[in-house]
Amino acid sequence: MRFDKLAAITGGTVYNTAVAERIFTGVAGDSRAVVPGQLFVAIRGERNDGHDFINDAIAAGASGIIAEYDWPGLAHVRGDVAVVAVPNSHEAMLALATAYRDRLTARFVAITGSNGKTTTKELTYHLLSAVTSPVYRSPGNLNNLFGVPLALFGVPQDASEVVLELGISTELEMPRLARIVRPDLIAITNVGPSHLKFLDSIESVARTKLELVRAAADDVPVIINGDDRILVEQTKASGRDFITFALDRETDFTVDAVEPLGFEGTAVTIEGHRFHLPLVGRHQVGNLLAAYAIVRTLGFNFDDIDTEAIALTTAPMRGQIVVHHGVTFLSDCYNANPESVKAGLQAFFSLPALSRRIVVLGDMLELGRETARYHRQIGRQLADCDFDLAALVGPLARGIYDDLLSAGRDETTCLHFTDAASCAEELGERFAAGDLVYVKGSRGVGLEVVIDRFAEHGGEA
């Protein structure tokens, strides 16, 4: 796109008008990710101000920037770099993303829900890629009002199918995401106690997710989890027709058979097609079933496909089994809420253990006024499990620790740490070959350091 066209779309003003007709060939919101020829959007965030990194972006080869009118450096950008000044950089990025979406002919799949969004997105991408091309999915978890535009800018213009995940924290975000993405198919994995710091009940979570449906045209298919009672009730109340998938009841899509394969994952048969899912737990089977329902609803089938040969992978830290120095980790530490922790614990204790079972759980964040109760629930569930060592990390996880002690566990098998770094250092010296370790916590806790430190240093002090 030309920079003068960008200014028209965003309502901005072109500085350095001599290069207004130059073309930029991509968009970056992080100066470290800029490649030559791209536009850099300087956004003011809660922690960082992108304007502080404009010079870094230019040095990396940005051909132009979006900056706000009050940035003092506007008049001092060198003459060969295009500058579009706007009142609000984030709003400008949203306007640009909407305009780019208008230019694309691909069908857009939007996946939302409290748990499993990213894994369902990844599985959908792999299933779609087996039956059509080219397919694009949003990288990582670019799923909010900052990430979705960046994901959109990466969509190739010749893509036939685009799979995006949409995540929200407040009730105001989903309608805006819906207007930008305008999905051709909507899938909701489930609703549960997440983001209750901003949303006051699970019903409120469901209604907020369903804003995506309310904003869509009547002919857009809606796929929901038929095992989720609240989601089904709220979807019915919306008045929309919907398609269901479920593991525990007869629905439009269900599984024929599930065969646990231990550390190799799970064999899942759907409509006579057998898939090798390299993940464990019923919740992961549900994610695969949701992905299958999406692909079939788009009009594809697997009649001539060797489905067992489809490489079904997901993003890092979302249920992968990894081995370091003889210790097997179930790495599930990208995020956590009560339902995902319960499901993860069930999956972990379904695995065969060669030696000790060790559980590492961190704070579950953004749970609102019921935070303490939700952590106690996890404590009671864990107290009934057969583990050899439990490490609880963070001030909120202290509630899990206290419940374990109240249930009769002793301080030699239950440990509490204030932060992930101290936990990683202590446990790194305790892990031994043959151990099976589950690691789960909210993103803000950073529990991946427990695995990363051991991978790098082993049991070294």
C-alpha positions in Angstrom: 0.0 0.0 0.0 1.1 3.6 -0.7 1.6 5.9 2.3 -0.8 8.5 1.0 -3.4 5.8 0.8 -2.6 4.8 4.3 -3.1 8.4 5.4 -6.5 8.4 3.8 -7.6 5.2 5.5 -6.4 6.3 8.9 -7.4 9.9 8.7 -3.8 10.9 9.2 -1.3 13.4 7.7 1.7 12.5 5.6 4.9 14.1 6.6 7.9 13.8 4.3 5.5 14.1 1.3 8.3 13.4 -1.2 8.0 9.7 -0.3 4.2 9.6 0.0 3.8 7.4 -3.0 6.2 4.8 -1.8 4.9 1.3 -1.2 5.2 -0.5 2.2 5.1 -4.3 2.1 4.1 -5.4 5.6 3.3 -4.1 9.1 5.2 -4.5 12.4 4.2 -3.4 15.8 7.5 -4.4 17.4 10.7 -2.7 16.3 12.6 -6.0 16.9 10.5 -7.7 14.3 10.8 -5.1 11.5 12.2 -6.2 8.2 13.2 -3.8 5.4 10.3 -2.3 3.5 7.7 -2.6 6.3 5.5 0.0 8.1 6.2 0.3 11.8 3.2 1.3 14.0 4.3 3.1 17.2 1.7 2.2 19.8 1.5 3.5 23.3 0.9 0.4 25.5 0.6 -0.2 29.3 4.2 -1.0 29.7 6.0 0.5 26.7 5.6 3.3 24.3 6.4 2.3 20.7 7.5 5.9 20.0 10.6 5.2 22.0 11.6 2.6 19.5 11.0 4.4 16.2 14.7 5.0 15.6 15.4 1.3 16.1 12.6 0.5 13.6 14.1 2.9 11.0 17.6 1.4 11.6 16.1 -2.0 10.9 14.9 -0.9 7.5 11.3 0.4 8.1 10.2 2.4 5.1 7.7 4.4 7.1 6.1 4.8 10.4 2.7 5.7 12.0 3.2 8.0 14.9 0.9 10.2 17.0 0.7 13.9 16.5 2.2 14.8 19.9 5.4 12.8 19.3 8.2 15.3 19.6 10.3 13.6 16.9 7.8 14.1 14.1 9.7 16.8 12.4 13.1 15.2 12.7 12.6 11.8 10.9 15.1 11.6 8.0 13.7 12.5 4.6 13.7 9.1 3.0 11.3 7.6 5.7 7.6 8.2 5.2 5.7 9.4 8.3 1.9 9.3 8.8 0.8 11.2 11.9 -2.5 10.3 13.5 -4.4 11.1 16.6 -4.2 7.5 18.0 -1.8 4.9 16.6 -3.8 1.9 17.8 -7.0 3.2 16.2 -5.0 3.7 13.0 -3.8 0.2 13.1 -7.3 -1.1 13.6 -8.5 0.9 10.6 -5.7 -0.4 8.4 -6.4 -4.0 9.5 -10.1 -3.5 8.6 -9.2 -2.1 5.2 -6.8 -5.0 4.5 -9.5 -7.5 5.5 -11.7 -5.9 2.9 -9.2 -6.8 0.2 -8.9 -10.5 1.0 -11.1 -13.2 -0.6 -10.3 -16.0 1.8 -12.9 -17.5 4.1 -12.2 -16.5 7.7 -12.7 -18.9 10.7 -12.9 -17.3 14.1 -12.3 -19.4 17.1 -13.0 -18.2 20.6 -13.6 -19.7 24.1 -12.2 -19.8 27.6 -9.9 -22.8 27.0 -8.4 -24.5 24.0 -8.5 -21.6 21.5 -4.9 -21.8 20.4 -4.7 -25.6 20.3 -8.0 -25.8 18.3 -6.7 -23.1 15.9 -3.5 -25.1 15.3 -5.3 -28.4 14.9 -7.8 -26.7 12.5 -4.9 -25.4 10.5 -3.3 -28.8 10.1 -6.5 -30.5 9.2 -7.4 -27.9 6.6 -3.9 -28.0 5.2 -4.4 -31.7 4.5 -7.4 -31.0 2.3 -6.8 -27.6 0.7 -4.3 -24.8 0.3 -3.1 -22.2 0.9 -4.2 -22.0 4.5 -3.1 -19.3 7.0 -3.5 -19.3 10.8 -2.6 -16.5 13.2 0.9 -17.0 14.8 1.2 -17.7 18.5 -1.7 -16.2 20.5 -2.2 -12.9 18.6 -5.8 -12.8 19.6 -6.8 -9.4 21.0 -7.3 -5.9 19.7 -3.5 -5.5 19.5 -2.7 -9.0 18.2 -5.5 -9.7 15.7 -4.5 -6.8 13.4 -0.9 -8.0 13.3 -2.2 -11.5 12.5 -4.3 -10.1 9.7 -1.4 -8.2 8.2 0.4 -11.6 7.8 -2.4 -13.1 5.7 -1.2 -13.8 2.1 -3.4 -12.3 -0.5 -3.9 -15.7 -2.2 -4.9 -17.5 1.0 -8.1 -19.6 0.6 -8.8 -20.3 4.3 -7.7 -18.2 7.3 -8.0 -19.4 10.9 -7.8 -16.8 13.7 -8.3 -17.1 17.4 -10.1 -14.2 19.2 -9.6 -13.5 22.9 -11.1 -10.9 25.1 -10.8 -9.6 28.6 -13.7 -7.1 28.7 -17.2 -7.0 27.2 -16.2 -4.2 24.8 -13.6 -6.0 22.9 -15.5 -8.7 21.0 -17.8 -6.4 19.0 -14.7 -4.5 17.7 -12.9 -7.7 16.8 -16.0 -8.9 15.0 -16.2 -5.8 12.9 -12.6 -6.2 11.9 -12.5 -10.0 11.2 -16.1 -10.5 9.9 -15.8 -14.3 10.1 -17.4 -16.7 7.7 -17.5 -19.4 10.4 -17.5 -19.1 14.2 -16.5 -21.8 16.7 -16.7 -21.5 20.5 -14.7 -24.1 22.3 -16.3 -23.6 25.8 -16.9 -21.0 28.5 -15.6 -21.1 32.0 -14.2 -19.0 34.9 -11.7 -16.9 33.0 -11.2 -13.1 33.0 -13.6 -12.8 35.9 -11.6 -9.8 37.0 -13.5 -8.0 34.2 -16.5 -10.2 33.6 -18.7 -11.0 36.6 -19.9 -14.6 35.9 -19.5 -17.5 33.6 -22.8 -16.6 32.0 -21.3 -13.1 31.3 -18.3 -14.8 29.7 -20.7 -16.7 27.4 -22.7 -13.7 26.5 -19.5 -11.7 25.7 -18.2 -14.5 23.5 -21.5 -14.6 21.7 -21.2 -11.0 20.8 -19.1 -12.4 17.9 -22.2 -14.4 16.8 -24.6 -11.4 17.2 -22.4 -9.3 15.0 -22.3 -11.9 12.2 -24.6 -12.4 9.3 -27.4 -14.9 9.8 -25.9 -17.3 7.3 -22.6 -17.6 9.2 -22.3 -21.1 10.7 -21.9 -21.2 14.5 -20.2 -24.3 16.1 -20.3 -24.7 19.8 -19.4 -27.3 22.5 -22.5 -29.3 23.1 -21.1 -30.6 26.4 -21.0 -27.0 27.8 -24.4 -26.4 29.4 -24.0 -22.7 30.0 -22.8 -22.1 26.4 -25.6 -24.1 24.9 -28.2 -22.2 27.0 -26.8 -18.8 26.2 -26.5 -19.7 22.5 -30.1 -20.8 22.4 -31.1 -17.6 24.1 -29.4 -15.7 21.3 -31.9 -17.1 18.9 -29.2 -18.4 16.5 -29.1 -21.9 14.9 -25.9 -23.7 15.8 -23.9 -26.9 15.1 -22.6 -28.9 18.1 -19.7 -31.2 18.9 -19.4 -33.2 22.1 -17.7 -36.1 23.8 -20.4 -37.0 26.2 -23.7 -36.8 24.3 -25.1 -37.2 20.8 -24.5 -34.1 18.8 -23.7 -33.2 15.2 -20.1 -34.3 15.6 -18.8 -36.8 18.1 -16.0 -39.3 18.3 -16.2 -43.0 17.4 -13.3 -44.1 19.6 -10.6 -42.8 21.8 -7.4 -44.9 22.5 -4.8 -43.5 25.0 -1.3 -44.1 23.7 0.6 -43.0 26.9 3.4 -40.7 26.1 2.7 -41.0 22.4 -0.6 -39.1 22.8 -4.1 -40.3 21.8 -5.6 -42.1 18.8 -8.9 -40.6 18.0 -11.5 -41.9 15.5 -14.1 -39.5 14.0 -16.5 -40.5 11.3 -14.4 -43.6 10.6 -11.2 -41.6 10.2 -8.3 -42.3 12.7 -6.1 -39.5 13.8 -2.9 -39.6 15.9 -3.1 -36.7 18.4 0.3 -36.2 20.1 -1.5 -34.8 23.2 -3.1 -36.4 26.2 -6.4 -35.8 28.0 -10.1 -35.7 27.1 -9.9 -31.9 26.7 -7.4 -32.3 23.9 -9.7 -34.8 22.2 -12.4 -32.1 22.4 -10.1 -29.6 20.8 -9.5 -32.0 17.9 -13.2 -32.7 17.6 -13.9 -29.0 17.4 -11.3 -28.6 14.7 -12.8 -31.5 12.7 -16.2 -30.0 13.0 -14.9 -26.7 11.6 -13.3 -28.4 8.6 -16.3 -30.5 7.8 -18.7 -27.5 8.1 -16.5 -25.6 5.6 -17.4 -28.4 3.2 -14.3 -30.6 3.2 -14.0 -34.3 3.9 -11.2 -36.7 4.6 -12.4 -39.6 2.3 -9.1 -39.8 0.3 -6.7 -38.7 3.1 -4.4 -40.8 5.2 -5.5 -39.0 8.4 -3.1 -40.9 10.6 -0.2 -39.2 8.7 -1.5 -35.7 9.4 1.1 -34.1 11.7 -1.1 -32.6 14.4 0.9 -30.2 16.5 0.1 -27.2 18.7 1.9 -24.1 19.9 4.5 -24.4 22.6 3.6 -24.9 26.3 0.1 -26.1 25.6 0.2 -29.7 26.6 3.4 -31.0 24.9 5.4 -33.8 26.4 9.1 -33.0 26.5 12.0 -34.9 28.0 15.2 -33.3 29.4 18.0 -35.2 31.1 15.7 -38.2 31.7 12.9 -36.1 33.2 9.5 -36.1 31.4 7.6 -32.8 31.5 4.0 -32.2 30.6 4.5 -28.6 29.6 1.2 -26.8 29.9 2.2 -23.5 31.3 1.1 -21.0 28.8 -2.1 -20.1 30.7 -4.3 -21.4 33.5 -7.9 -21.1 34.8 -9.8 -23.6 37.0 -11.2 -25.7 34.2 -8.0 -26.0 32.3 -6.1 -26.9 35.5 -8.6 -29.6 36.4 -8.5 -31.1 32.9 -4.7 -30.9 32.9 -4.4 -32.7 36.2 -6.7 -35.5 34.9 -4.5 -35.9 31.8 -1.3 -35.9 33.9 -2.5 -38.6 36.3 -3.6 -40.7 33.4 0.0 -41.1 32.2 2.1 -44.0 33.4 4.9 -42.9 35.8 8.2 -44.7 35.9 9.2 -43.0 39.1 7.9 -40.0 41.0 5.0 -37.7 40.0 5.7 -34.1 40.6 3.1 -31.3 40.2 4.1 -27.6 39.7 1.2 -25.2 39.8 1.2 -21.5 39.7 -1.3 -18.7 40.3 -4.4 -18.6 38.2 -4.9 -14.9 37.4 -7.8 -12.7 36.5 -10.4 -14.7 38.4 -12.1 -11.8 40.2 -13.7 -11.9 43.6 -13.8 -15.8 43.7 -10.1 -16.1 43.2 -9.5 -17.7 46.7 -12.3 -20.2 46.3 -11.1 -21.3 42.8 -7.6 -22.0 44.2 -9.0 -23.9 47.1 -11.0 -26.1 44.7 -7.7 -27.0 42.9 -6.2 -27.7 46.3 -9.0 -30.2 47.2 -8.7 -31.9 43.8 -4.9 -32.2 44.1 -5.1 -33.5 47.7 -7.0 -36.6 46.4 -4.3 -37.3 43.8 -1.3 -39.7 44.2 1.7 -37.4 43.9 5.2 -37.5 45.4 5.9 -33.7 45.4 3.8 -30.6 44.8 5.3 -27.2 44.2 2.9 -24.2 44.4 4.2 -20.9 43.0 2.9 -17.4 43.7 0.8 -15.6 46.3 -2.5 -17.0 45.1 -1.2 -20.6 44.8 -0.5 -20.3 48.6 -4.2 -21.2 48.9 -3.6 -24.5 47.1 -0.6 -25.2 49.4 -2.6 -24.4 52.5 -5.5 -26.7 51.4 -3.0 -29.5 50.8 -1.6 -29.2 54.3 -5.1 -29.0 55.8 -5.9 -32.3 54.0 -3.0 -34.0 55.8 -0.1 -33.6 53.3 3.1 -32.6 55.0 5.7 -30.0 54.2 8.2 -32.5 52.9 6.0 -33.3 49.9 4.4 -29.8 49.5 6.5 -26.7 48.8 5.5 -23.1 48.3 7.6 -20.5 46.3 7.0 -16.8 45.9 8.1 -16.8 42.3 9.0 -19.1 39.4 12.7 -18.3 39.5 13.1 -19.6 43.1 11.0 -22.6 42.2 13.1 -23.4 39.2 16.4 -23.2 41.2 15.1 -25.4 44.0 13.4 -28.1 41.9 16.3 -28.2 39.4 18.3 -29.8 42.1 15.5 -32.2 43.1 14.5 -33.6 39.7 15.8 -37.0 38.9 15.8 -39.3 35.9 12.5 -41.1 35.6 10.4 -38.3 37.2 7.1 -37.2 35.5 6.4 -33.5 36.0 3.3 -31.4 35.3 3.9 -27.7 35.0 0.8 -25.4 34.8 0.2 -21.7 35.6 -1.0 -18.4 34.2 1.1 -16.6 31.7 2.1 -13.9 34.2 3.8 -16.5 36.5 6.3 -17.6 33.9 6.5 -21.2 35.0 8.3 -22.2 31.7 11.5 -21.2 33.5 11.2 -24.4 35.6 11.6 -26.5 32.4 14.0 -24.2 30.7 16.4 -24.0 33.6 16.5 -27.8 34.0 16.9 -28.3 30.2 19.9 -26.0 30.3 21.6 -26.9 33.6 20.2 -30.3 34.6 20.7 -30.9 38.3 23.6 -28.6 38.6 23.5 -26.2 41.6 
